[in-house]
Amino acid sequence: MTFSTEPYIAVAGKPPQSGIRPAQLTDLLGEKLLIRETGSGTREILEKCLTSRNLSIHDFAGISEIGNIPALKAMAAAGIGITFLYRSAVEEELKSHTLYDITPEDFSVTHDFTLIWQKGSIFASRYRTLFKEWRH
């Protein structure tokens, strides 16, 4: 059951100089990229998106691999680089203007978060009830 569909966005510690989001993903390649460790879902999504455009993380001006999201957000807020995360993970920082959405116009990525369980589980009705409660 799909719990939510989350936008995957690019964020930085300052707004774009022009005040307008970049037009293309390639406009961000001059930035240092802050990414999660290999095996992370957020990194995998970025790498797949880049590959589909004949790009890779190595096309950015530099790369720093960070092991957790709070550190990643703090480094981006400090101006050390840019990062890609789910909007829900940076909602507070966007509201407080410690991070800014710099998602290029040509970059529209979403990801479904789902609740799954084994087919035929005796707990299926319980999971459905929990799902309904969480959604409200």
DSSP file (Angstrom, degrees, kcal/mol; ACC not computed):
  #  RESIDUE AA STRUCTURE BP1 BP2  ACC     N-H-->O    O-->H-N    N-H-->O    O-->H-N    TCO  KAPPA ALPHA  PHI   PSI    X-CA   Y-CA   Z-CA
    1    1 A M              0   0    0      0, 0.0   114,-3.0     0, 0.0     2,-0.5   0.000 360.0 360.0 360.0 131.1    0.0    0.0    0.0
    2    2 A T  E     -A  114   0A   0    112,-0.2   112,-0.3     1,-0.2     3,-0.1  -0.605 360.0-177.8 -77.3 119.9    1.4    3.4   -1.0
    3    3 A F  E     -     0   0A   0    110,-3.2     2,-0.3    -2,-0.5   111,-0.2   0.895  65.1 -22.0 -82.5 -45.6    1.9    5.5    2.1
    4    4 A S  E     -A  113   0A   0    109,-1.5   109,-3.3     2,-0.0     2,-0.5  -0.986  49.1-130.6-160.2 160.2    3.2    8.6    0.3
    5    5 A T  E     -A  112   0A   0     -2,-0.3   107,-0.2   107,-0.2    -3,-0.0  -0.980  33.0-161.9-116.7 117.4    4.8    9.8   -2.9
    6    6 A E  E     -A  111   0A   0    105,-3.0   105,-2.0    -2,-0.5     2,-0.2  -0.847  15.8-127.0-109.8 132.3    7.8   12.1   -2.2
    7    7 A P  E     -A  110   0A   0      0, 0.0    80,-2.8     0, 0.0     2,-0.6  -0.514  18.7-142.3 -69.5 141.8    9.5   14.5   -4.4
    8    8 A Y  E     +AB 109  86A   0    101,-3.0   101,-0.6    78,-0.2    78,-0.3  -0.945  33.1 176.2-106.9 118.5   13.3   14.1   -4.6
    9    9 A I  E     - B   0  85A   0     76,-3.1    76,-2.1    -2,-0.6     2,-0.4  -0.757  33.3-116.6-127.9 165.4   14.9   17.5   -4.8
   10   10 A A  E     - B   0  84A   0     -2,-0.2    92,-2.5    74,-0.2    93,-0.6  -0.855  35.1-173.5 -99.2 137.4   18.3   19.3   -4.9
   11   11 A V  E     +CB 101  83A   0     72,-3.0    72,-2.1    -2,-0.4     2,-0.3  -0.952   9.5 179.4-133.7 154.5   19.1   21.6   -2.0
   12   12 A A  E     -C  100   0A   0     88,-1.9    88,-2.8    -2,-0.3    65,-0.1  -0.920  41.3-109.0-144.1 167.5   21.8   24.1   -1.1
   13   13 A G  S    S+     0   0    0     63,-0.7    64,-0.1    68,-0.4    69,-0.1   0.486 102.9  34.6 -79.9  -3.3   22.7   26.4    1.8
   14   14 A K  S    S-     0   0    0     86,-0.2    86,-0.2    62,-0.0     3,-0.1  -0.987  89.7-103.1-146.1 154.0   21.9   29.5   -0.3
   15   15 A P        -     0   0    0      0, 0.0    87,-0.1     0, 0.0     5,-0.1  -0.307  56.5 -77.3 -71.2 161.8   19.4   30.3   -3.0
   16   16 A P    >   -     0   0    0      0, 0.0     3,-1.5     0, 0.0     5,-0.1  -0.311  42.8-120.8 -56.7 142.9   20.5   30.4   -6.7
   17   17 A Q  T 3  S+     0   0    0      1,-0.3     0, 0.0     2,-0.1     0, 0.0   0.861 113.7  48.0 -56.4 -38.7   22.3   33.7   -7.4
   18   18 A S  T 3  S-     0   0    0      2,-0.3    -1,-0.3     1,-0.1     3,-0.1   0.625 110.7-121.5 -77.3 -12.3   19.8   34.7  -10.0
   19   19 A G  S <  S+     0   0    0     -3,-1.5     2,-0.4     1,-0.3    -2,-0.1   0.405  84.6 101.7  83.3  -2.9   16.9   33.9   -7.8
   20   20 A I  S    S-     0   0    0     -5,-0.1    -2,-0.3    82,-0.0    -1,-0.3  -0.933  80.1-111.2-116.9 137.0   15.7   31.4  -10.4
   21   21 A R        -     0   0    0     -2,-0.4    84,-0.1     1,-0.1    82,-0.1  -0.288  47.4 -89.3 -61.4 149.7   16.2   27.7  -10.2
   22   22 A P        -     0   0    0      0, 0.0    83,-2.4     0, 0.0    84,-0.2  -0.246  28.1-138.7 -58.5 149.4   18.7   26.2  -12.7
   23   23 A A  S    S+     0   0    0     81,-0.3    83,-1.2    82,-0.2     2,-0.3   0.865  81.1  28.7 -77.0 -37.7   17.1   25.1  -16.0
   24   24 A Q  S >  S-     0   0    0     81,-0.2     3,-1.5    80,-0.1     4,-0.3  -0.906  72.9-123.6-130.1 152.1   19.1   21.9  -16.4
   25   25 A L  G >  S+     0   0    0     -2,-0.3     3,-2.2     1,-0.3     4,-0.3   0.865 111.5  64.5 -56.9 -37.4   20.7   19.3  -14.1
   26   26 A T  G >  S+     0   0    0      1,-0.3     3,-1.2     2,-0.2    -1,-0.3   0.722  86.4  72.2 -62.9 -19.6   23.9   20.0  -15.9
   27   27 A D  G <  S+     0   0    0     -3,-1.5     3,-0.3     1,-0.2    -1,-0.3   0.683  95.5  53.5 -67.1 -16.3   23.9   23.5  -14.5
   28   28 A L  G X  S+     0   0    0     -3,-2.2     3,-2.2    -4,-0.3    -1,-0.2   0.489  78.3  95.5 -94.5  -4.5   24.7   22.0  -11.1
   29   29 A L  T <  S+     0   0    0     -3,-1.2    32,-0.9     1,-0.3    -1,-0.2   0.705  74.8  64.9 -65.3 -18.5   27.8   20.1  -12.3
   30   30 A G  T 3  S+     0   0    0     -3,-0.3    -1,-0.3    -4,-0.2     2,-0.2   0.491  90.5  89.5 -78.7  -2.4   30.1   22.9  -11.1
   31   31 A E  S <  S-     0   0    0     -3,-2.2    30,-1.5     1,-0.0    31,-0.8  -0.578  86.3-108.4 -93.8 155.5   29.0   22.3   -7.5
   32   32 A K  E     -d   62   0A   0     29,-0.2    50,-2.7    -2,-0.2     2,-0.5  -0.706  37.8-136.2 -78.2 133.5   30.5   19.9   -5.0
   33   33 A L  E     -de  63  82A   0     29,-3.3    31,-2.5    -2,-0.4     2,-0.6  -0.814  12.0-159.1 -99.6 128.2   28.1   17.0   -4.4
   34   34 A L  E     +de  64  83A   0     48,-3.2    50,-0.5    -2,-0.5     2,-0.3  -0.932  26.3 171.9-103.2 119.6   27.3   15.7   -0.9
   35   35 A I  E     -d   65   0A   0     29,-2.7    31,-3.5    -2,-0.6     3,-0.1  -0.870  32.1-109.4-130.2 160.5   26.0   12.2   -1.2
   36   36 A R        -     0   0    0     -2,-0.3    31,-0.2    29,-0.2     3,-0.1  -0.241  52.3 -78.4 -76.1 173.3   25.1    9.3    1.1
   37   37 A E    >   -     0   0    0     29,-0.5     3,-2.1     1,-0.2     6,-0.2  -0.266  59.2 -78.7 -72.7 159.5   27.2    6.1    1.3
   38   38 A T  T 3  S+     0   0    0      1,-0.3    -1,-0.2    -3,-0.1     3,-0.1  -0.345 120.8  34.6 -56.5 135.6   27.1    3.3   -1.3
   39   39 A G  T 3  S+     0   0    0      1,-0.4    -1,-0.3    -3,-0.1     2,-0.2   0.200  85.6 129.6  99.5 -14.2   24.0    1.2   -0.7
   40   40 A S    <>  -     0   0    0     -3,-2.1     4,-2.3     1,-0.1    -1,-0.4  -0.516  60.3-136.0 -73.5 140.1   21.8    4.1    0.4
   41   41 A G  H  > S+     0   0    0      1,-0.2     4,-2.2     2,-0.2     5,-0.2   0.880 104.0  53.5 -63.4 -39.5   18.5    4.4   -1.3
   42   42 A T  H  > S+     0   0    0      1,-0.2     4,-1.6     2,-0.2    -1,-0.2   0.867 111.1  46.6 -66.7 -34.4   18.8    8.2   -1.8
   43   43 A R  H  > S+     0   0    0     -6,-0.2     4,-2.9     2,-0.2     5,-0.2   0.913 109.6  54.0 -70.7 -41.9   22.2    7.7   -3.5
   44   44 A E  H  X S+     0   0    0     -4,-2.3     4,-2.3     1,-0.2    -2,-0.2   0.897 107.2  51.0 -60.1 -41.3   20.9    4.9   -5.7
   45   45 A I  H  X S+     0   0    0     -4,-2.2     4,-2.3     2,-0.2    -1,-0.2   0.933 111.9  47.0 -61.9 -45.8   18.0    7.1   -6.9
   46   46 A L  H  X S+     0   0    0     -4,-1.6     4,-2.7     1,-0.2     5,-0.2   0.936 111.4  50.5 -61.8 -46.4   20.5    9.9   -7.8
   47   47 A E  H  X S+     0   0    0     -4,-2.9     4,-2.6     1,-0.2    -1,-0.2   0.890 111.2  48.9 -61.5 -39.1   22.9    7.6   -9.6
   48   48 A K  H  X S+     0   0    0     -4,-2.3     4,-2.1    -5,-0.2    -1,-0.2   0.907 111.6  49.2 -66.2 -41.3   20.1    6.1  -11.7
   49   49 A C  H  < S+     0   0    0     -4,-2.3     4,-0.4     2,-0.2    -2,-0.2   0.915 113.3  46.8 -63.8 -42.5   18.8    9.6  -12.6
   50   50 A L  H ><>S+     0   0    0     -4,-2.7     5,-2.6     1,-0.2     3,-1.6   0.930 110.1  52.7 -64.7 -45.2   22.3   10.6  -13.6
   51   51 A T  H ><5S+     0   0    0     -4,-2.6     3,-2.0     1,-0.3    -1,-0.2   0.881 102.1  59.2 -58.4 -39.6   22.9    7.5  -15.6
   52   52 A S  T 3<5S+     0   0    0     -4,-2.1    -1,-0.3     1,-0.3    -2,-0.2   0.665 109.7  45.0 -65.2 -13.9   19.7    8.0  -17.6
   53   53 A R  T < 5S-     0   0    0     -3,-1.6    -1,-0.3    -4,-0.4    -2,-0.2   0.143 121.8-105.9-111.9  16.1   21.2   11.3  -18.7
   54   54 A N  T < 5S+     0   0    0     -3,-2.0     2,-0.3     1,-0.2    -3,-0.2   0.860  85.9 115.3  59.1  38.2   24.6    9.9  -19.5
   55   55 A L      < -     0   0    0     -5,-2.6     2,-0.3    -8,-0.1    -1,-0.2  -0.796  45.3-164.1-125.6 169.2   26.1   11.5  -16.3
   56   56 A S    >   -     0   0    0     -2,-0.3     3,-1.9    -3,-0.1     4,-0.2  -0.935  41.4 -98.3-145.7 170.8   27.6   10.2  -13.1
   57   57 A I  G >  S+     0   0    0     -2,-0.3     3,-1.4     1,-0.3     5,-0.2   0.782 119.3  67.0 -60.8 -25.4   28.3   11.5   -9.6
   58   58 A H  G 3  S+     0   0    0      1,-0.3    -1,-0.3     3,-0.1     5,-0.1   0.548  83.8  72.7 -75.1  -6.9   31.9   12.0  -10.9
   59   59 A D  G <  S+     0   0    0     -3,-1.9    -1,-0.3     3,-0.0    -2,-0.2   0.608  80.5  92.1 -81.0 -12.3   30.8   14.7  -13.3
   60   60 A F  S <  S-     0   0    0     -3,-1.4   -30,-0.2    -4,-0.2   -28,-0.2  -0.375  95.7-105.3 -77.3 163.1   30.3   17.1  -10.3
   61   61 A A  S    S-     0   0    0    -30,-1.5     2,-0.3   -32,-0.9   -29,-0.2   0.726  95.0 -18.5 -63.1 -23.0   33.1   19.4   -9.3
   62   62 A G  E     -d   32   0A   0    -31,-0.8   -29,-3.3    -5,-0.2     2,-0.4  -0.960  62.4-134.5-173.1 166.0   33.8   17.2   -6.2
   63   63 A I  E     -d   33   0A   0     -2,-0.3     2,-0.4   -31,-0.2   -29,-0.2  -0.999  11.3-175.0-137.2 136.2   32.2   14.6   -4.1
   64   64 A S  E     -d   34   0A   0    -31,-2.5   -29,-2.7    -2,-0.4     2,-0.5  -0.996  18.4-145.8-127.6 127.8   31.9   14.1   -0.3
   65   65 A E  E     -d   35   0A   0     -2,-0.4     2,-0.4   -31,-0.2   -29,-0.2  -0.823  17.6-169.3 -95.6 124.6   30.4   10.9    1.0
   66   66 A I        -     0   0    0    -31,-3.5   -29,-0.5    -2,-0.5     6,-0.0  -0.938  18.5-147.0-120.6 135.4   28.4   11.4    4.2
   67   67 A G  S    S+     0   0    0     -2,-0.4     2,-0.3   -31,-0.2   -31,-0.1   0.590  75.8  32.9 -81.7 -12.4   27.1    8.6    6.4
   68   68 A N  S  > S-     0   0    0      1,-0.1     4,-2.0   -32,-0.0     5,-0.1  -0.994  71.1-123.4-147.7 155.5   23.9   10.2    7.8
   69   69 A I  H  > S+     0   0    0     -2,-0.3     4,-2.8     1,-0.2     5,-0.3   0.890 106.7  55.7 -66.5 -43.3   21.2   12.6    6.7
   70   70 A P  H  > S+     0   0    0      0, 0.0     4,-2.3     0, 0.0    -1,-0.2   0.918 111.9  44.7 -57.6 -41.3   21.6   15.2    9.6
   71   71 A A  H  > S+     0   0    0      2,-0.2     4,-2.4     1,-0.2    -2,-0.2   0.898 112.2  52.9 -67.1 -39.6   25.3   15.6    8.8
   72   72 A L  H  X S+     0   0    0     -4,-2.0     4,-2.1     2,-0.2    -1,-0.2   0.928 111.5  45.5 -59.7 -47.3   24.5   15.9    5.1
   73   73 A K  H  X S+     0   0    0     -4,-2.8     4,-2.7     1,-0.2    -2,-0.2   0.900 112.1  51.7 -64.8 -41.5   21.9   18.6    5.7
   74   74 A A  H  X S+     0   0    0     -4,-2.3     4,-1.7    -5,-0.3    -2,-0.2   0.899 110.5  48.3 -63.6 -40.6   24.3   20.5    8.0
   75   75 A M  H  <>S+     0   0    0     -4,-2.4     5,-2.4     2,-0.2     6,-0.5   0.901 112.6  47.9 -67.7 -40.1   27.1   20.4    5.5
   76   76 A A  H ><5S+     0   0    0     -4,-2.1     3,-1.6     1,-0.2   -63,-0.7   0.925 111.2  50.9 -64.8 -43.4   24.8   21.6    2.7
   77   77 A A  H 3<5S+     0   0    0     -4,-2.7    -1,-0.2     1,-0.3    -2,-0.2   0.832 106.0  56.4 -62.2 -32.5   23.4   24.4    5.0
   78   78 A A  T 3<5S-     0   0    0     -4,-1.7    -1,-0.3    -5,-0.2    -2,-0.2   0.494 119.8-111.5 -78.3  -3.6   27.0   25.5    5.8
   79   79 A G  T < 5S+     0   0    0     -3,-1.6    -3,-0.2    -4,-0.3    -2,-0.1   0.661  79.9 128.6  85.3  16.1   27.7   25.9    2.0
   80   80 A I  S   <S-     0   0    0     -5,-2.4     2,-0.3     1,-0.2    -4,-0.2   0.751  79.5 -48.2 -76.9 -23.9   30.0   23.0    1.7
   81   81 A G        -     0   0    0     -6,-0.5   -68,-0.4    -5,-0.2     2,-0.3  -0.977  60.9 -81.5 177.6-172.1   28.1   21.5   -1.3
   82   82 A I  E     - e   0  33A   0    -50,-2.7   -48,-3.2    -2,-0.3     2,-0.3  -0.769  36.6-169.8-112.1 161.0   24.7   20.6   -2.6
   83   83 A T  E     -Be  11  34A   0    -72,-2.1   -72,-3.0    -2,-0.3     2,-0.5  -0.963  20.2-129.0-146.6 164.7   22.7   17.4   -2.0
   84   84 A F  E     +B   10   0A   0    -50,-0.5     2,-0.3    -2,-0.3   -74,-0.2  -0.976  40.7 147.8-118.0 125.4   19.7   15.5   -3.2
   85   85 A L  E     -B    9   0A   0    -76,-2.1   -76,-3.1    -2,-0.5     2,-0.2  -0.913  53.0 -78.7-146.2 169.6   17.1   14.4   -0.7
   86   86 A Y  E >>  -B    8   0A   0     -2,-0.3     3,-1.4   -78,-0.3     4,-0.6  -0.555  40.8-125.4 -71.0 139.9   13.4   13.7   -0.3
   87   87 A R  H >> S+     0   0    0    -80,-2.8     3,-1.5     1,-0.3     4,-0.5   0.878 110.3  60.2 -54.5 -39.6   11.5   17.0    0.3
   88   88 A S  H 34 S+     0   0    0    -81,-0.3     3,-0.4     1,-0.3     4,-0.3   0.785  99.3  57.5 -61.7 -26.2   10.0   15.6    3.5
   89   89 A A  H <4 S+     0   0    0     -3,-1.4    -1,-0.3     1,-0.2    -2,-0.2   0.685 117.9  31.2 -77.1 -17.7   13.5   15.1    4.9
   90   90 A V  H <X S+     0   0    0     -3,-1.5     4,-2.4    -4,-0.6     5,-0.2   0.198  82.0 114.2-123.9  14.2   14.3   18.9    4.5
   91   91 A E  H  X S+     0   0    0     -4,-0.5     4,-2.1    -3,-0.4     5,-0.2   0.903  80.8  46.6 -55.9 -46.2   10.9   20.4    5.0
   92   92 A E  H  > S+     0   0    0     -4,-0.3     4,-2.2     1,-0.2    -1,-0.2   0.907 112.4  50.0 -64.1 -41.8   11.8   22.2    8.2
   93   93 A E  H  4>S+     0   0    0      1,-0.2     5,-2.1     2,-0.2     6,-1.7   0.845 109.9  51.2 -66.9 -34.0   15.1   23.5    6.7
   94   94 A L  H ><5S+     0   0    0     -4,-2.4     3,-0.6     3,-0.2    -1,-0.2   0.910 111.4  47.8 -67.4 -41.6   13.3   24.8    3.7
   95   95 A K  H 3<5S+     0   0    0     -4,-2.1    -2,-0.2     1,-0.2    -1,-0.2   0.882 115.4  44.0 -65.5 -38.6   10.7   26.7    5.9
   96   96 A S  T 3<5S-     0   0    0     -4,-2.2    -1,-0.2    -5,-0.2    -2,-0.2   0.455 109.7-123.6 -87.5  -0.7   13.5   28.1    8.1
   97   97 A H  T < 5S+     0   0    0     -3,-0.6    -3,-0.2    -4,-0.5    -4,-0.1   0.803  79.0 120.4  60.9  33.0   15.6   29.1    5.0
   98   98 A T  S   <S+     0   0    0     -5,-2.1     2,-0.3     1,-0.2    -4,-0.2   0.652  82.8  29.9 -91.0 -20.0   18.7   27.1    6.2
   99   99 A L  S    S-     0   0    0     -6,-1.7     2,-0.4    -9,-0.1    -2,-0.3  -0.966  76.8-152.3-131.8 152.7   18.4   25.1    3.0
  100  100 A Y  E     -C   12   0A   0    -88,-2.8   -88,-1.9    -2,-0.3     2,-0.6  -0.969  21.8-117.2-128.1 140.3   17.0   26.2   -0.4
  101  101 A D  E     +C   11   0A   0     -2,-0.4   -90,-0.2   -90,-0.2   -80,-0.0  -0.656  37.2 165.7 -75.4 115.9   15.4   24.2   -3.2
  102  102 A I        +     0   0    0    -92,-2.5   -91,-0.2    -2,-0.6    -1,-0.1   0.005  16.5 153.9-118.8  25.7   17.6   24.4   -6.2
  103  103 A T        -     0   0    0    -93,-0.6   -82,-0.1   -82,-0.1   -94,-0.1  -0.360  47.4-117.5 -60.3 124.3   16.1   21.6   -8.2
  104  104 A P    >   -     0   0    0      0, 0.0     3,-1.8     0, 0.0   -81,-0.3  -0.254  18.0-117.9 -61.8 151.7   16.6   22.2  -11.9
  105  105 A E  T 3  S+     0   0    0    -83,-2.4   -81,-0.2     1,-0.3   -82,-0.2   0.806 114.5  53.6 -60.3 -30.6   13.5   22.6  -14.0
  106  106 A D  T 3  S+     0   0    0    -83,-1.2     2,-0.6   -84,-0.2    -1,-0.3   0.268  92.4  84.6 -90.3  13.6   14.3   19.5  -16.0
  107  107 A F    <   +     0   0    0     -3,-1.8     2,-0.5   -84,-0.1    -1,-0.1  -0.884  46.0 157.1-121.0  99.2   14.6   17.3  -12.9
  108  108 A S        +     0   0    0     -2,-0.6     2,-0.4   -99,-0.1   -99,-0.1  -0.896  12.7 158.8-126.0 100.2   11.3   15.9  -11.7
  109  109 A V  E     +A    8   0A   0   -101,-0.6  -101,-3.0    -2,-0.5     2,-0.3  -0.977  10.9 175.4-127.5 133.6   11.7   12.8   -9.6
  110  110 A T  E     -A    7   0A   0     -2,-0.4     2,-0.4  -103,-0.3    -2,-0.0  -0.918  11.1-157.8-130.4 161.1    9.3   11.2   -7.1
  111  111 A H  E     -A    6   0A   0   -105,-2.0  -105,-3.0    -2,-0.3     2,-0.4  -0.997  14.9-130.8-142.2 134.4    9.5    8.0   -5.1
  112  112 A D  E     -A    5   0A   0     -2,-0.4     2,-0.6  -107,-0.2  -107,-0.2  -0.676  11.4-152.5 -84.5 135.5    6.7    6.0   -3.5
  113  113 A F  E     -A    4   0A   0   -109,-3.3  -110,-3.2    -2,-0.4  -109,-1.5  -0.948  26.0-174.4-104.2 123.9    7.0    4.9    0.1
  114  114 A T  E     -A    2   0A   0     -2,-0.6     2,-0.6  -112,-0.3  -112,-0.2  -0.856  29.3-134.1-124.7 154.0    5.0    1.8    0.6
  115  115 A L        +     0   0    0   -114,-3.0     2,-0.3    -2,-0.3    -2,-0.0  -0.931  36.5 177.3-102.0 121.2    4.0   -0.6    3.4
  116  116 A I        +     0   0    0     -2,-0.6     2,-0.3     3,-0.0    -2,-0.0  -0.886  11.0 172.3-126.0 156.8    4.5   -4.2    2.3
  117  117 A W        -     0   0    0     -2,-0.3     3,-0.1     4,-0.0     2,-0.0  -0.966  44.2 -71.6-153.7 165.6    4.1   -7.5    4.0
  118  118 A Q    >   -     0   0    0     -2,-0.3     3,-1.9     1,-0.1     2,-0.1  -0.330  56.2-102.7 -63.8 139.4    4.3  -11.2    3.0
  119  119 A K  T 3  S+     0   0    0      1,-0.3    -1,-0.1    -2,-0.0    -3,-0.0  -0.394 108.3  18.1 -60.4 133.5    1.4  -12.5    0.9
  120  120 A G  T 3  S+     0   0    0      1,-0.2    -1,-0.3    -2,-0.1    -2,-0.1   0.568  86.4 165.1  81.5   8.6   -1.0  -14.4    3.0
  121  121 A S    X   -     0   0    0     -3,-1.9     3,-1.4     1,-0.2    -1,-0.2  -0.301  41.9-137.9 -60.2 138.9    0.3  -13.0    6.3
  122  122 A I  T 3  S+     0   0    0      1,-0.2     3,-0.3     2,-0.1     4,-0.2   0.637 105.0  58.2 -70.4 -12.5   -2.0  -13.6    9.2
  123  123 A F  T 3> S+     0   0    0      1,-0.2     4,-2.6     2,-0.1     3,-0.3   0.337  72.1 107.9 -96.9   5.3   -1.3   -9.9   10.2
  124  124 A A  H <> S+     0   0    0     -3,-1.4     4,-2.4     1,-0.2     5,-0.2   0.886  79.4  47.4 -54.1 -46.2   -2.5   -8.4    6.9
  125  125 A S  H  > S+     0   0    0     -3,-0.3     4,-2.0    -4,-0.2    -1,-0.2   0.880 112.0  51.3 -66.0 -35.5   -5.7   -6.9    8.4
  126  126 A R  H  > S+     0   0    0     -3,-0.3     4,-2.5     2,-0.2    -2,-0.2   0.913 109.7  49.6 -65.1 -42.8   -3.7   -5.5   11.3
  127  127 A Y  H  X S+     0   0    0     -4,-2.6     4,-2.6     1,-0.2    -2,-0.2   0.896 109.5  51.5 -63.2 -40.7   -1.2   -3.9    8.8
  128  128 A R  H  X S+     0   0    0     -4,-2.4     4,-2.2    -5,-0.2    -1,-0.2   0.902 110.3  49.2 -62.9 -40.4   -4.1   -2.4    6.8
  129  129 A T  H  X S+     0   0    0     -4,-2.0     4,-2.2     2,-0.2    -2,-0.2   0.928 111.8  48.2 -64.1 -45.9   -5.6   -0.9   10.0
  130  130 A L  H  X S+     0   0    0     -4,-2.5     4,-2.7     1,-0.2     5,-0.2   0.911 109.4  53.8 -60.3 -42.5   -2.2    0.6   11.0
  131  131 A F  H  X S+     0   0    0     -4,-2.6     4,-2.1     1,-0.2    -1,-0.2   0.927 108.7  48.3 -58.3 -46.9   -1.8    2.0    7.5
  132  132 A K  H  X S+     0   0    0     -4,-2.2     4,-1.0     1,-0.2    -1,-0.2   0.892 112.1  49.8 -62.5 -40.3   -5.1    3.8    7.8
  133  133 A E  H  < S+     0   0    0     -4,-2.2     3,-0.5     1,-0.2    -2,-0.2   0.916 110.9  48.9 -64.7 -43.5   -4.3    5.2   11.2
  134  134 A W  H  < S+     0   0    0     -4,-2.7    -2,-0.2     1,-0.2    -1,-0.2   0.856 106.5  56.6 -65.2 -35.3   -0.9    6.4   10.0
  135  135 A R  H  <        0   0    0     -4,-2.1    -1,-0.2     1,-0.3    -2,-0.2   0.784 360.0 360.0 -68.1 -26.0   -2.4    8.1    6.9
  136  136 A H     <        0   0    0     -4,-1.0    -1,-0.3    -3,-0.5    -2,-0.2   0.448 360.0 360.0 -90.8 360.0   -4.8   10.1    9.2
